[in-house]
């Protein structure tokens, strides 16, 4: 399903991205995997979790809902205690839930049960030290890879609700885990998310607290891989749709940013159109019509998240971001000088324009397609923004 995490034989292999992660893990580093929404990073990480190389065991934790540092560590500890991980642990090292329970028992004031963690003292706050104690207590003969998905969201929430110093302390505490020599013998961390962690850290004046992490990118598919992905979609969905290579290439040209999510979105609309009209061999005109269907009222909410993501900005920041994106829909591209001229508007001079531009890049709205010149990542996003952004914001 478009936009959902994909498992098993529904997952389209991305060997270059997968190998890039493994190369860095084997060097012993902690990774920072940041990519815009809908590029498949979570599906890739879950694939690595379920297909680890020898000597590694993964624990995946989605931490996006955590609003505090305490909730962050609670989520990780509950995942360590959860049956999905302990069953895997049992198979690999003949250890089980009882082992983790005995380790957790050494942390004063907390108890574990089927409902998760409970606290003898309601005021108890979990810390990085608690996580360190549990991991150091594990007797693993594999390296634990702890994947913390949407980690930057936690940092942003802490900053918004508790202030700058609390956010900096959170960064410092997770850095201490990465810098712990004894702990590093047992665990490596993958911090991932769709918000630019480096941008947030820079805003906090704390870039040095994340410079120990090796950055990893997820690249768009090559044309050859994208064509293979179209064939993969047809096969996995037992589709009757048959695209000649020139038509498949034309479909990709309509998308430009060759991420599986966008390819699948247009392919599904083309399949719907062709099935409804008994078309077996679509033409370029059919692809154009399917492209228009992406913005039909039945599908337009598919891309609402692009507007909703701007809500994480302060009010004036969101206005400035929208001005840049609106201008891009009119002109097709903007030079860096033109963007800087927008920053100089008297209503927005008090804002950090470079921060906003960095966020729009990291979140996948736009990219620098040639030196000091920016455009939308995909015509799909540009056209949706032109038609519906005002209705959604």
N, C-alpha and C positions, 0 to 999 in steps of 0.2 A: 504494500500500500504506500502511495506517495506520501513522503514526509514522516513515516513511521520508522522505528528502528527495525532493521532487517536481520533475520537469523537464518541459519541453515542454508538450504539450497536456494533460498530467495536472495541471498547475498551475492552481489556481483564482485568477484575478486578484484582487488586493486594492489597487485603485487609490488609495484614500485613504492607506493605509500607504506605498505606493510613492512617491506624490507628496510625502508628508511627508519621506521620506528625500531625495528630489531637491531639495526646497526648501532644505534645510540644506546639502547638498553645494554647491549653486550659490552659497551665501553664503561658501564657502571654509573652513568649519569642519571640525573633526574630530568624529566622532560616537561616542556611547556608546549602543548599542542593546542594552538588557538586557530580557529577557523570560523567563518561566518555560519549562520544557521543554514540548514538544508544542504550541506555539502557532504554529509555522510560520515562525519567523524565518530559519532557514537556507534553506528553500525560497524565501522572498522574496528573500534576498540572492543566491542563485544565479540567480534569475530576472533580477535587476538586472544581474548579471555577464554573462549571456548576451544581454541586451537593453539595452545601455547607450545613453544619449542621446548625441547627437553631441558630440564633444570629450572623451569619457571612455573609459578602458579600466580594467577591473577585474582584480584578482588576489585570489583567495580562498585563504586558508590556514587549515586546521583545526589549531589549535595545542594542542588538549586533551591530547594525549599527551606534551607537553613538560614535563619535570620540572625543568629549569634554564633560566637565561637564555641560556646557550650553545645549548641545544637549540631554544629559541624562535627565535633568529636563524638557526640552521641550517635549520630548517623553512621559514622565509620565503625564504631564499636559494635553497634547492633548488626551491621553487615558482617563483621567478623564472627559474630555469634550465630548468625543466620544459617539455616540448614543448607542453603545452596553452597556456601563456602565450606562449612564444616564437613559436609559429605565429600567434597573434593579433597579436603585436607585428610580425611580418614583414608581415602584411597591412596593418597600419595605418601603419607608418612605414618600411617597407623595411629594417628591421633584424632581425637574427635571433640565433640562439644564439651565433654567433661574436662578436657585439658584447658580450654579457654575459660570455662567456668571457674576452674581452680585458680587461674591467673587473675581473673577479675575479682575473685574473692579477696585478693591481697590489696585491692584498692579500697580503702576505708570509705564506708558510707554508700556503696552502691551494691545493688543486687540485680541478678538477671533471672528472668522467667520467660514463659512463652510469649508474654506481651512485650518483652524487651527490657530495657533498663528501668529500674525504679531506684529512688533515692531515699535513704533513711532520713536525711536532712534535705528538706525541699530547697534550701538555699545553696546546696552543693553545686559547684560549677566545674565541669570537666575541663581539663587542660591538655596541652601537648604532652606533658609529662605522663598523664594517664595513658595516652595512646602509646607512648614510648615503652612504658612498663609492660603493656600487653604484648606488643610485637616482640620485645626482647625476651619475653617468656615463652614464645612459640619455639618449638623444636622442629624446625623445618629443614629438610635436605634439598629444598628448592628455594630459589630467590622469589620473594613475594613482590609482585608488582601491584601497587595500590593506585588505582585509577580514580581520580577525584574529578568527576564531570561537573561542569559549570561552576568551578571554583571561583572565577572572577565575580559571579553573581553574589556569592556570600560576602566577598570583600566590599562590593558596592552597597549591599544592604547594611552591613555593619557601619560603613562610613555615613550612610544616610540617616540611620537611626541612633547611632551612638557617638558619631563624630570622628574627626580625622585621626585623633590619637588612638582610638580603639581600633581603627582600621590598620594603622601602622603597626600596632602591637600584634594584630592577627598575622600580618605579613611576617613580622619578626619571629613569631612563634613557629609558624610553618617552616620558615627558613632554618630555625634551630633544629628541626627534625631532619632536614636535608643535610645539615652540616654535622650531624651526630655520627662520628666515625664508627662506633659500635653498632648503632642502628643500621647504618648503611651496609653492613655485612649481611643483613637479612632482608632489607626492603629498598625498593626504588619507587619513587613517586612519578606519576604522570598527571600533571595539572592540565585540565582542558576546559575549554569554554568558547562561547561565541562572542564574548566581549573582550576587547583587547586588554589583557592584564597589564601589559607594559604601558599602555596608555593610562590606565587607572593608577598604576604605581607612580608614573611620572607626575600625574596630577597631585598625588600625595607627597611628592618630593622624596620618594622612597624607591627609586629604580634600583638602587644597590641591593635591595632586599630580594630581588628576583633574578639577579644576574648570574646566579649559580646554576640556572636551569637551561638546558639545551633546547633551543627552539626547533620545532618541527612543523612543517607546513603540509597541508593536503592540497595537491595540485588538481586543476581541472583535468578531465580526460583528454588524451590526444584524440585526433580525429579517428585513428584506427581503433582505439579503445572504445570511443563513443559509438562507432558503427557496430562493434562487437556487443556493446550494451544494448543497442536496439534489437539485435538478433536474440540476445539473452531475454529481453522483455517478451518478444514474440513467442519464444520457446516456452518460457516459464508460465506464460498466461494461456498457452495453447491457442494462440490467436490465429485467425485466418488471414490477418492483414499481411500482405507481402509488399515490401518496399524495395524497389530497384535501388541499386547503389546511388545513382544520381539523385533520386528522390530523398533517400536517407541523408545524403550530404546536404541537400537543400534544407531539410528539416533542421539539421545541425547549424546551418548558417543563420536560420531564423533565431536561434538561441544564443549563439556566440560563446557564452560562458558555459563550457561543456561540463557541468556538474550533473550527476545522475538525476537529481530531483527535478531539474528543469527539463531534461530530455524526456523523462517519464511523463511529466505533466503534459507536454505537447503530444507525445506519442499516444497517451490515453484519449486525449480529445480527438485525435485523428482516427483512432480505432472506433470511437463512438460514432463519429460522423460516417465512416465507411460502412460500419455494420448497419446503421440506420438506413443507408441508401444503397446497400448491396454493392458496394464498390470493393473490388478485390485488389486492384492495382492503382493506388492513388497517384494523382498528378501534383505538380507544384501548386496548381490552383486549389486542390484539396488541402494541401498543407497550409496555404494562406487562410483558407476558411477555418481550419482547425485552430490556427493561431488566434483568430478572432473569437473562437469559442472560449478561449482561456479567460476572456473578459466578460463573458455572458453572466447575467445576474446569478445563474445557478452555480458559478464557479469563482466569482470574483473574490469571495471571502478567503480563498486559498492563500492569497498573498497579503491579507490584512496585517499580518505580523510585521510587515515592513513599516507601516505607519505606526503601529502600536509600540514598536521598539524605541521610537523617539521619545516616548513618555518617560524614559529613564533619565533624560536630560532635565535640567532646570528649565523653567518656562521660557525664558529668553533664549537659552541655548537651543531648545527645540524649534523655536521660531527661526533662528538663524540657520539651523540645519535644513529646515523646510525650504527656506529661500534658496539655498544652494541647490537642492534637488529640483525645485521648481524651475530654476534657471537652466539646469541641465536638460530638462524636458523640452525647453524652448530652443536651445542652441545646439544640442547634441554633444558638445564638449565644452569644457572651460579650462582656460590656462590658469596656472597658479597665480599669476598677476591679477586675473579677473576675479578669482576667489578672494585674494587679499583686498581688492577694491570693495568687495561686499563686506568684508570684515571692518572696513573703515567707516561704514555707515554710523552716524552718531548714536543711533539706538543700540548698537552692538559693540562699540569700541571697548566697553568694559569687560567683554567676554574674552576667553582664551580661544580664539578662532582655530589655532593649530590643533588644539585638543579635539574640537568638534570635527575637523577634517580627518584627524587620525581615527576617531570613532567611526565615521562613515566609511572609511577604508576598511577597518578591521571587521566591521559588521557586514561588509559585502555589498554596500550600496553602490560604491563607485571604486574605480581603480585608476592608477596612473598608466594609461595605455601607451603613452610615449612621454619623454622627459618633460616634466612640468605641465602636463596636460591630462585632464581627467574626463572620464565618461562613465555612464552607468555600466555596471558589470554585464547586464544583459538587456536586449531590447524588450524582453518580457517585463522586467522590472520597470523600465522606462515608460512603457505604454500603460502598465497598471497605475504607476504613479500619476501620469497625466490625467487618467480618467477618474481615479477613485481616492487619491490621497486626501483631498479636501473633505470628502464625505466621512472618512474614517477618523481623521484627527479632530 
